[in-house]
Structure formats: structure tokens, C-alpha cells
Amino acid sequence: MGLNIQQVLDDRLCCNCGTCVGVCPRGAISMNIDDNEQIYEPHIQLEKCNVCGICYSACPGHSVDFKTLNTTIFGKEPEDIILGNYLDCNVGHATDPDIRYQSASGGIVTGLLVYALEHGIIDGALVTRMSKDHPLEPEPFIARTRDEIIEASRSKYCPVPTNTVIREILRSSEGERFAVVGLPCHIHGIRKAESLNEKLKDKIVLHIGLFCSHNDTFWQTDYILKKLHVSKDSVRIIRYRGQGWPGSFAIELMDGKKKSLPYHRQSSPMSCGSTR
């Protein structure tokens, strides 16, 4: 019998990535918003948990063995531990002007996913959109069409438990292949989960990692809404980026009115979540 994710919570090392939910074989863990911290935290249903230790083993919060990951994935350790292994460094943007304009910083990830889907490289992609029913909350999901991929473009500057959807990848049909998009904590969790589950490793054929500088909470969104004199209940659609670079924070209200704030005028730093 091993440890479960409660140890990570007790040590305050949880990074809210959702990996524990995605890999739990008994469905004993859920991600809930902590009202005091305004972040996601795992909740364990103790009556279901048999302390198998899988959630703890896959968790990137308490440890990541970068030496093993590098040698397993790239066949060698990096010459520069800060930069990591790489083939080349380039700058670019999506060739589709609509994708480029509506994305956060050029639409490269969206463009790559659309290409991979339309050329049969993948059957779906693990991405994030804002929930239609709860517009201030993110919704990780498997996008299976071009429109769904584009719907999930732009940054999400709030906590995003992306890896909860790992369980859907594991339940997918035989032979289906997927891309995953995430911040470093998400990708670390997925890589650790793949080391524990060969089926997951075979199904994920494309990993796209995003830059991250810090974790936002839902308090940051509240701050921007107050700056725009908007109540949370009146928001129908929220977009943290888009409309060119560096873009704007934009909302559409229940009454159809729209408000926006240029990205450079957001005095509350917002630069993490699910960035595309």
C-alpha cells in the first residue's frame, strides 16, 4: 500500500494540474474550487480510495525525475539543464490569418493541432475552453473537430486542472491517438502517468508544452471584472486574450453588451493557465 495525494496536499505541494483525478482507477478523486484559496484542489472520497499509490506516483507536485525523463524521452541528458533538450529554436505564427488573430500569441499551437487532426496524425486533442454553463470556469476536454480546437484557442489565465481528462483518453477506442497541450506541470504529470500506464503512453503521440511564469488564482479574474465594473453573474463569455498581439481581455455580458481591456493595461499580472 502506498501514499495517496493527501500527502501532497498536507505538504502544500499541489500544483492543481488534475493528474491524480485522471489516473485514479477507482474514481475516488475530484477537483473542487477551494473558496479560501480560489484554486482547484483534489478531494479524496476515502470510502473509494484503497491507497494504491498511483495518484501519488503520477503527481508532479512533490517530485519530477528530470534525468530519467530526459534519458527516456530524448535518449540523453541536456547539455544545459535550464534550456533542456532541443533540436532547434524558431519563431513563427499560424498561416491561417483568422487563427493567428484570434489566438494569444500567433496561434502556433492551434495551427499545429488543426494540421495534425486534418492529416490523420491524431484523432483528438486534450485542450481547454471556458465552460458555457459556468463561463468563469475552465473546461478541459477532448477536441475532435477543427471548430472545437479553434474554440479552445487563447490563454486561460486561471487555474486549469487539464489532466483530469486523462481518464477519457484511457477510455477511448482502440487505436485512437491524441495530442495533449499543457503547462509544464501538466506535461510533467502526463509524462509520469505514461511511465505508469503503457496504454496511455501509446495513445498520446504529440505533447505540446506551453510557457509558464506563475500560477494564477480566480482572484485575478475577480480583480479585472471589478476594474471593468462588472459583476460575475452578468458574464456570458470571457476571453483572456485574442484580437491580435498582445491582445485584449474581453467579456460579453448577459444583456449582449461587450467590454474589453487591452492586455498591457491589465495591471494585475496574468500570464499562466492554458496559453495558446
URLIN-V999324 format. One record per pair of residues at least 12 apart in sequence whose ideal C-beta (glycine too) atoms are under 10 Angstrom apart, sorted by the first residue. I is the first residue (numbers start at 1). J is the second residue. Records with the same first field share a line. If there is no record, write none. Layout:
I: J  J
This chain:
1: 50  51  52  53
2: 51  52  53  54  55  56  57
3: 51  53  55  56  57  59  62
4: 20  24  28  29  42  44  46  49  50  51  52  53  54  55  56  59
5: 19  20  21  24  28  29  41  42  43  44  49  53  54  55  56  58  59  61  62
6: 20  29  42  43  44  46  49  51  55  56
7: 55  56  59  61  62
8: 20  42  55  56  59  60  61  62  63
9: 41  42  43  44  61
11: 61  62
12: 61
13: 59  60  61  62  63
14: 39  40  41  42  59  60  61  62  185
15: 39  40  59  60  61  62  159  161  183  184  185  186  188  189  215
16: 31  33  34  37  39  40  41  42  61  159  160  161  162  163  185  186  215  217
17: 31  40  42  58  59  60  61  159  160  161  162  163  164  182  183  184  185  186  187  188  189  190
18: 30  31  40  42  140  159  160  161  162  163  164  165  166  167  182  185  186  189
19: 42  55  58  59  60  61  161  162  163  164  166  182  185  186  188  189  190  191  192  193
20: 42  44  54  55  56  57  58  59  61  161  163  164  166  189  193
21: 40  42  43  55  161  163  164  165  166  167
22: 55  58  126  140  161  162  163  164  165  166  167  168  169  170  189  190  193  200
23: 54  55  57  58  59  163  164  166  167  170  189  190  192  193  196  197  200
24: 42  44  45  48  49  52  54  55  58  164  166  167
25: 50  52  54  55  167  170  197
26: 45  48  49  50  52  54  55
27: 45  48  167
28: 42  43  44  45  46  47  48  49  50  51  52  55
29: 42  43  44  45  48  49  55  164
30: 42  43  44  45  161  164
31: 43  140  159  161  163  164
32: 161
33: 137  159  161  217  218
34: 159  217  218
35: 218
37: 159  217  218  219
38: 158  159  216  217  218  219  220  221  222
39: 158  159  161  215  216  217  218  219
40: 137  138  158  159  160  161  164  217  218
41: 159  161
42: 55  59  61  161  164
53: 196
54: 193  196  197
55: 193
57: 192  193  195  196
58: 163  166  188  189  190  191  192  193  194  195  196  197  200
59: 185  188  189  192  193
60: 163  184  185  186  187  188  189  190  191  192  193
61: 185  188  189
63: 188  192
64: 184  185  187  188  189  191  192
65: 188  191  192  195
66: 78  81  84  188
67: 81
68: 191  192  195
69: 84  85  187  188  191  192  194  195
70: 84  85
71: 85
72: 191  194  195
73: 85  191  194  207
74: 86  87
84: 209
90: 108
91: 106  108
92: 106  107  108  111  112
93: 105  106  107  108  111  245
94: 106  107  108  109  110  111  112  114  115  153
95: 107  111  115
96: 110  111  114  115  150
98: 150
99: 111  113  114  146  149  150  153  276
100: 153  244  245
101: 242  243  244  245  247
102: 150  153  154  239  241  242  243  244  247
103: 150  153  154  155  241  242  243  244  245  247  275  276
104: 153  154  155  156  157  210  239  240  241  242  245  246  247  263  273  274  275  276
105: 154  155  210  211  241  245  246  247  275  276
106: 245  276
107: 150  153  154  242  245  276
108: 208  276
109: 125  127  149  152  153  179  181  208  209  210  274  275  276
110: 125  127  146  149  150  151  152  153  154  181  276
111: 149  150  153  276
112: 125  149  179  181  206  208  276
113: 125  127  143  146  148  149  150  152  153  179  181  206  208  276
114: 143  145  146  147  149  150  153
116: 149  177  178  179  205  206  208
117: 143  144  145  146  148  149  179
118: 146  149
120: 177
121: 177  179  205  206
122: 143  144  176  177  178  179  180  203  204  205  206
123: 142  144  172  173  175  176  177  178  179  203  205
124: 141  142  143  144  145  148  149  168  169  172  176  177  178  179  203
125: 141  142  143  144  148  149  152  178  179  180  181  206  208
126: 140  141  142  143  152  162  163  164  165  166  168  169  178  179  180  181  182  186  190  204  207  208
127: 139  140  141  142  143  148  149  150  151  152  153  156  162  165  179  180  181  182  208  274  276
128: 140  141  143  152  153  154  155  156  158  160  161  162  165  181  182  186  273  274  276
129: 141  143  148  149  150  151  152  153  154  156  274
130: 151  152  154  156  158  235  237  238  239  240
131: 238
132: 236  237
135: 232  235  236  237  238  251  252  254
136: 158  218  221  222  225  232  233  235  238  251
137: 156  158  159  160  218  221  238
138: 152  156  157  158  159  160  161  162  273  274
139: 152  156  160  165
140: 152  156  160  161  162  163  164  165  166  168  181  182  186  274
141: 162  164  165  168
142: 165  168  169  172  176  178  179  180
143: 178  179  181
144: 176  178
149: 179  181  276
152: 181  274  276
153: 239  241  242  274  276
154: 239  240  241  242  243  247  250  273  274  275  276
155: 210  239  240  241  242  247  249  263  270  271  272  273  274  275  276
156: 216  238  239  240  241  270  272  273  274  275  276
157: 216  218  220  221  224  238  240  241  249  266  268  269  270  271  272  273  274  275
158: 215  216  217  218  219  220  221  238  240  270  272  273  274
159: 215  216  217  218  220  272  273  274
160: 182  183  185  186  215  216  272  273  274  275
161: 186
162: 180  181  182  183  185  186  187  189  190  273  274
163: 180  182  185  186  187  188  189  190  193
165: 178  180
166: 178  180  186  189  190  193  194  197  200  203  204
167: 200
169: 190  193  197  199  200  203  204
170: 193  197  199  200  203
172: 199  203
173: 203
174: 199  203
175: 202  203
176: 203
177: 202  203  204  205  206
178: 200  203  204  205  206
179: 204  205  206  207  208
180: 194  203  204  205  206  207  208  209
181: 206  207  208  209  210  274  275  276
182: 207  208  209  210  212  274  275
183: 209  210  211  212  213  215  272  273  274  275
184: 209  210  211  212
185: 212  215  272
186: 207  209  210  212  274
187: 207  208  209  210
188: 209
190: 204  207  209
191: 204  207
194: 207
208: 276
210: 272  273  274  275  276
211: 271  272  275
212: 271  272  273  274  275
213: 269  271  272
214: 269  270  271  272
215: 272  273
216: 240  268  269  270  271  272  273
218: 232
219: 268
220: 240  266  268  269  270  272  273
221: 235  238  240  249  251  268  270  273
222: 268
223: 266  267  268  270
224: 238  240  249  251  261  265  266  267  268  270
225: 238  249  251  259
227: 249  259  261  265  266  267  268
228: 249  250  251  259  260  261
229: 259
230: 251  253  257  259
231: 253  254
233: 253  254
234: 251  252  253  254  255  257
235: 251  252  253  254  259
236: 251  252  253  254  255  256  257  258
237: 250  251  252  253  254  258
238: 250  251  252
239: 251  252  260
240: 263  266  270  271  273  274  275
241: 263  270  273  275  276
242: 260  263  276
243: 260  262  263
244: 263
245: 263
246: 262  263  264  266
247: 260  262  263  264
248: 260  261  262  263  264  265  266
249: 261  262  263  265  266  270
250: 262
